[in-house]
Amino acid sequence: MNRRDFLKLGAVAVSMPLVGKPAFAGKKEGIPFPYLNLDDLPDKETEDAVVYHCDFPQEDRFHGMLTNIRNHLAANNFDPFMVKIIIVANGVGVKFFMKTHKGTKWEKEKIDVERARQRLEYLSQFEVEYYICDFTIKGLKLKYENFFDFVKIVPSGVASIGRLQQKGFGYIKVL
């Protein structure tokens, strides 16, 4: 069986309903995004599974992290069967996952939202996932609709990181 046939078979298998734990994140009232409770976080299914922590304010550092993630994927032939990457954003780091900063404390910052969106969407095609801390959203009085459509919400960013590490995910924080 060649790689293309294997991937087609995998796509069919993934589309089939699973028994047991739900395969997809649930919905929570008032939140327009998939909501993952700590028990819903993915298991480590690849040898190379990592969580990148984004809780810093510097835009150049954020883009450096995205470059590192692209390099991480490239080292694994951009193959989601070989590597699983999740970015968890909390605190000020959530601002890089927002469509607009109007009405926030970052309104006057010159953040290149379009560049961030394009780079994050590019990484999404390799199954990189983005988890945003609900405590941060509520604490900073942010609007859910201001976030990119491809994010997922977790109750706590740091608790999610801890749970992913318990499941065997490595931890990376770009300095």
C-alpha positions as CSV (number, residue, x, y, z in Angstrom):
1,M,0.0,0.0,0.0
2,N,1.5,3.4,-1.0
3,R,1.4,6.5,1.2
4,R,-1.5,8.1,-0.8
5,D,-3.7,5.0,-0.3
6,F,-2.8,4.9,3.4
7,L,-3.8,8.5,3.8
8,K,-7.2,7.9,2.1
9,L,-7.8,4.9,4.3
10,G,-6.9,7.1,7.3
11,A,-9.3,9.8,6.2
12,V,-12.2,7.3,5.9
13,A,-11.3,5.8,9.4
14,V,-11.3,9.3,11.0
15,S,-14.7,10.1,9.5
16,M,-16.3,7.1,11.1
17,P,-18.0,7.5,14.5
18,L,-16.0,6.4,17.4
19,V,-17.2,4.4,20.4
20,G,-16.6,5.9,23.8
21,K,-15.1,9.4,24.3
22,P,-16.4,12.0,21.8
23,A,-14.1,12.6,18.9
24,F,-14.9,16.3,18.7
25,A,-15.0,19.2,21.2
26,G,-18.4,20.1,22.6
27,K,-20.2,23.4,22.6
28,K,-20.7,25.5,25.7
29,E,-23.6,28.0,25.9
30,G,-22.6,31.5,24.7
31,I,-19.3,30.3,23.2
32,P,-19.2,30.1,19.4
33,F,-16.1,27.8,19.3
34,P,-15.4,24.2,20.2
35,Y,-15.0,24.0,24.0
36,L,-12.6,21.4,25.4
37,N,-12.8,20.4,29.1
38,L,-9.6,19.1,30.5
39,D,-10.9,15.5,30.1
40,D,-11.5,16.2,26.4
41,L,-7.9,17.1,25.6
42,P,-6.2,14.8,23.0
43,D,-4.1,11.9,24.0
44,K,-0.5,11.6,22.7
45,E,-0.9,9.7,19.5
46,T,2.4,10.5,17.8
47,E,6.0,10.1,19.1
48,D,6.6,13.8,18.7
49,A,3.8,15.6,20.5
50,V,4.3,19.1,22.0
51,V,2.5,22.0,23.4
52,Y,3.9,25.5,22.7
53,H,3.0,28.1,25.4
54,C,2.1,31.6,24.2
55,D,1.7,34.0,27.2
56,F,4.0,36.8,26.1
57,P,3.3,40.2,24.6
58,Q,6.0,40.6,21.9
59,E,4.8,40.2,18.3
60,D,8.3,39.4,17.0
61,R,8.5,36.6,19.7
62,F,5.1,35.3,18.5
63,H,6.3,35.1,14.9
64,G,9.5,33.5,16.0
65,M,7.4,30.8,17.7
66,L,5.5,30.3,14.5
67,T,8.7,30.0,12.6
68,N,10.0,27.4,15.1
69,I,6.7,25.5,14.7
70,R,7.0,25.5,10.9
71,N,10.6,24.2,11.3
72,H,9.4,21.6,13.7
73,L,6.8,20.4,11.2
74,A,9.4,20.5,8.4
75,A,11.7,18.2,10.4
76,N,8.8,15.8,10.4
77,N,8.0,16.2,6.7
78,F,4.9,18.2,7.6
79,D,3.3,14.8,8.4
80,P,0.5,15.0,11.1
81,F,1.0,11.3,11.6
82,M,4.5,12.0,12.8
83,V,4.0,15.2,14.9
84,K,1.2,16.8,16.9
85,I,1.5,20.5,17.9
86,I,-0.8,22.4,20.1
87,I,-0.4,26.1,20.9
88,V,-2.0,27.1,24.2
89,A,-2.5,30.9,24.7
90,N,-3.3,32.6,28.0
91,G,-2.8,36.1,29.4
92,V,-1.5,38.7,27.0
93,G,-0.7,35.9,24.5
94,V,-4.3,35.6,23.4
95,K,-4.1,38.9,21.5
96,F,-2.4,37.2,18.6
97,F,-5.4,35.0,18.0
98,M,-7.9,37.9,17.7
99,K,-9.4,39.3,14.5
100,T,-9.7,42.7,16.1
101,H,-8.5,44.5,19.2
102,K,-11.1,47.2,19.2
103,G,-12.4,47.8,22.7
104,T,-9.4,45.9,24.3
105,K,-6.3,47.2,26.1
106,W,-4.4,46.4,22.9
107,E,-6.5,48.7,20.7
108,K,-3.7,51.2,20.2
109,E,-1.0,48.5,19.5
110,K,0.1,48.1,15.9
111,I,-0.4,44.3,15.7
112,D,-0.3,42.9,12.2
113,V,-3.5,40.8,12.6
114,E,-3.6,39.7,9.0
115,R,-0.1,38.4,9.1
116,A,-0.9,36.4,12.2
117,R,-4.1,35.0,10.7
118,Q,-2.4,33.9,7.5
119,R,0.5,32.2,9.4
120,L,-1.9,30.5,11.8
121,E,-4.2,29.3,9.0
122,Y,-1.1,27.9,7.1
123,L,-0.1,25.9,10.2
124,S,-3.7,24.7,10.7
125,Q,-3.4,22.6,7.4
126,F,-0.9,20.5,9.3
127,E,-3.3,20.0,12.1
128,V,-1.7,22.5,14.5
129,E,-4.4,23.4,17.1
130,Y,-4.9,26.6,19.0
131,Y,-6.3,26.5,22.6
132,I,-7.4,29.8,24.2
133,C,-7.8,30.2,27.9
134,D,-11.4,31.0,28.9
135,F,-10.2,32.4,32.3
136,T,-8.2,35.0,30.3
137,I,-11.2,35.8,28.0
138,K,-13.5,36.4,30.9
139,G,-10.9,38.1,33.1
140,L,-10.0,40.6,30.4
141,K,-13.7,41.0,29.3
142,L,-12.8,40.0,25.8
143,K,-15.5,39.0,23.2
144,Y,-15.5,35.5,21.9
145,E,-16.5,36.7,18.4
146,N,-13.2,38.7,18.2
147,F,-11.2,35.5,18.0
148,F,-10.2,33.7,14.8
149,D,-12.7,31.1,13.8
150,F,-10.3,28.2,14.0
151,V,-9.5,28.4,17.8
152,K,-10.8,26.2,20.5
153,I,-11.5,27.3,24.1
154,V,-10.2,25.6,27.2
155,P,-11.2,26.4,30.7
156,S,-7.6,27.2,31.8
157,G,-4.5,27.6,29.7
158,V,-2.1,26.5,32.4
159,A,-4.3,23.6,33.5
160,S,-4.5,22.4,29.9
161,I,-0.7,22.6,29.5
162,G,-0.3,20.5,32.7
163,R,-2.8,17.9,31.5
164,L,-1.2,17.7,28.1
165,Q,2.2,17.2,29.8
166,Q,0.7,14.4,32.0
167,K,-0.4,12.7,28.7
168,G,3.2,12.8,27.5
169,F,3.3,16.1,25.4
170,G,6.5,18.0,25.6
171,Y,6.5,21.6,26.6
172,I,8.2,24.4,24.6
173,K,8.2,28.1,25.4
174,V,10.1,30.4,22.9
175,L,12.3,32.9,24.7
